[in-house]
Structures are given as C-alpha cells and as structure tokens.
Amino acid sequence: MASILSIGLHFTALLLTTKILAHFHGTHPGTIVFSLLLAVVAHLLEILIFAYALRFMLSHEMIMFSTATPNFFDIFYFSGTTYTTVGYGDIVLIGNGRVLSVVESLMGLVLIAWTASFTYYEMNRKWIENT
C-alpha cells in the first residue's frame, strides 16, 4: 500500500510541476529551484508514508527492528536511509520484515530515477526551446 501511495504522490507532484512550469517562459532560474524543491518535498513525503507503514506494522507486531523500542524518529530515519539506498545499518529490520527494506529501497531507486529523468527532460526542453 505504501508503494502505491508513493507512486501516486510522485506522479501528482511531477504533474503539478509540469503544469506550473508551463506558465513560465524562458529559462527563469526559479523554475529550476521550484522543480527541485517540489521533488525534495515529494520524496520526504514518500519516506514519511513508508515510515508510517512501518510504524503501523511495528505496533501490530508484524515486524521487529534491531533497536529495542524505536520511536517514530528512529523509524523515519530508517525509512530515509533505506529509501535513498544509503542503508547505514545502525537500525535494521529483523526477520521476515527485511523484505520490506528491499521493497522500499527499490521504490526509492525508481522514484529518484524518475525525478532525475523528469528534471533532465523539463530543463533540457526549456533550455533548448529558449536558446
């Protein structure tokens, strides 16, 4: 469910960015800043979606962390390092829950790549059309 919500959120953020960028003409630097800022916000919200899913699963004893009693910040931190595929390893899932970290890291990889290709396409289109 977290994967589906993240994809929907990401699609919506990129669609919104496209619509807003259509109102700018030329290579205004604000368009680059806006695009990247919205992408960062979308990624943070996607990490938050996964963190809430992990918190829900933890509270229902469906998963376990290496930390005895992780608070929400610990879970958000784990989610962020997993999503970005940094994976420091100081907090990890134990047992069958480890599969979730694979799913989240794959989602992060795909969504970050989607952002990179979208940003490249939009900036290339704007710069080529207006130079």
C-alpha positions as CSV (number, residue, x, y, z in Angstrom):
1,M,0.0,0.0,0.0
2,A,2.9,2.4,0.8
3,S,4.3,1.7,-2.6
4,I,1.1,2.6,-4.4
5,L,0.6,5.8,-2.4
6,S,4.2,6.8,-3.1
7,I,3.8,6.3,-6.8
8,G,0.5,8.2,-6.8
9,L,2.1,11.0,-4.8
10,H,5.1,11.2,-7.1
11,F,3.0,11.2,-10.2
12,T,0.9,14.0,-8.8
13,A,3.9,16.1,-7.8
14,L,5.5,15.7,-11.3
15,L,2.2,16.5,-13.0
16,L,1.8,19.6,-10.8
17,T,5.4,20.6,-11.6
18,T,4.7,20.3,-15.3
19,K,1.6,22.4,-15.1
20,I,3.3,25.1,-13.1
21,L,6.4,25.2,-15.3
22,A,4.1,25.6,-18.4
23,H,3.3,29.1,-17.0
24,F,7.0,30.2,-17.0
25,H,8.5,31.3,-20.3
26,G,12.3,31.3,-20.8
27,T,14.9,29.8,-18.6
28,H,14.0,31.5,-15.4
29,P,16.2,30.2,-12.5
30,G,13.1,30.0,-10.3
31,T,11.8,27.1,-12.4
32,I,14.8,25.0,-11.6
33,V,14.6,25.8,-7.9
34,F,10.9,25.2,-7.8
35,S,11.2,21.9,-9.6
36,L,13.9,20.6,-7.3
37,L,12.2,21.9,-4.1
38,L,8.9,20.2,-5.1
39,A,10.8,17.0,-5.8
40,V,12.6,17.0,-2.4
41,V,9.2,17.6,-0.7
42,A,7.6,14.7,-2.6
43,H,10.5,12.4,-1.7
44,L,10.3,13.4,2.0
45,L,6.5,12.7,2.0
46,E,7.2,9.3,0.4
47,I,9.7,8.5,3.1
48,L,7.1,9.6,5.6
49,I,4.5,7.2,4.0
50,F,6.8,4.3,4.4
51,A,7.7,5.3,7.9
52,Y,4.0,5.4,8.9
53,A,3.5,2.0,7.3
54,L,6.5,0.6,9.2
55,R,5.2,2.1,12.4
56,F,1.8,0.5,11.9
57,M,3.4,-2.8,11.2
58,L,5.6,-2.5,14.3
59,S,2.7,-1.6,16.5
60,H,0.8,-4.7,15.3
61,E,4.0,-6.8,15.9
62,M,4.3,-7.7,12.3
63,I,8.0,-6.6,12.1
64,M,10.9,-6.0,14.5
65,F,13.7,-3.6,14.5
66,S,17.2,-4.1,15.8
67,T,16.6,-1.2,18.2
68,A,14.6,-2.4,21.3
69,T,12.0,0.3,21.3
70,P,12.3,2.6,18.2
71,N,10.5,5.9,18.4
72,F,9.0,7.5,15.3
73,F,12.1,9.5,14.5
74,D,14.1,6.2,14.5
75,I,11.6,4.7,12.1
76,F,11.7,7.8,9.9
77,Y,15.5,7.7,9.9
78,F,15.5,4.1,8.9
79,S,12.9,4.7,6.2
80,G,15.0,7.6,4.8
81,T,18.3,5.7,4.8
82,T,16.5,2.7,3.1
83,Y,14.6,4.8,0.6
84,T,17.8,6.6,-0.5
85,T,19.6,3.3,-0.5
86,V,22.2,4.7,1.9
87,G,21.4,2.0,4.4
88,Y,23.9,2.8,7.2
89,G,22.9,-0.4,9.1
90,D,22.7,1.1,12.6
91,I,18.9,0.4,12.6
92,V,17.7,-2.6,10.6
93,L,14.7,-4.8,10.3
94,I,14.9,-8.3,11.8
95,G,13.4,-11.5,10.5
96,N,10.9,-11.6,7.6
97,G,10.5,-7.8,7.8
98,R,13.8,-7.4,6.0
99,V,11.9,-8.0,2.7
100,L,10.2,-4.6,3.3
101,S,13.5,-2.8,3.3
102,V,14.2,-4.3,-0.2
103,V,10.8,-3.1,-1.4
104,E,11.3,0.4,0.0
105,S,14.9,0.7,-1.4
106,L,13.7,-0.4,-4.8
107,M,10.8,2.1,-4.7
108,G,13.2,4.9,-3.7
109,L,15.6,4.0,-6.5
110,V,12.8,4.0,-9.1
111,L,11.2,7.3,-7.8
112,I,14.5,9.1,-7.5
113,A,15.5,8.0,-11.1
114,W,12.0,9.2,-12.2
115,T,12.7,12.6,-10.7
116,A,16.1,12.8,-12.3
117,S,14.8,11.9,-15.8
118,F,11.9,14.2,-15.4
119,T,14.1,17.1,-14.3
120,Y,16.5,16.4,-17.2
121,Y,13.7,16.3,-19.7
122,E,12.0,19.5,-18.4
123,M,15.2,21.5,-18.1
124,N,16.5,20.3,-21.5
125,R,13.2,21.2,-23.2
126,K,13.1,24.6,-21.6
127,W,16.7,25.4,-22.4
128,I,16.6,24.2,-26.0
129,E,13.3,25.9,-26.8
130,N,14.5,29.2,-25.4
131,T,18.1,29.5,-26.5
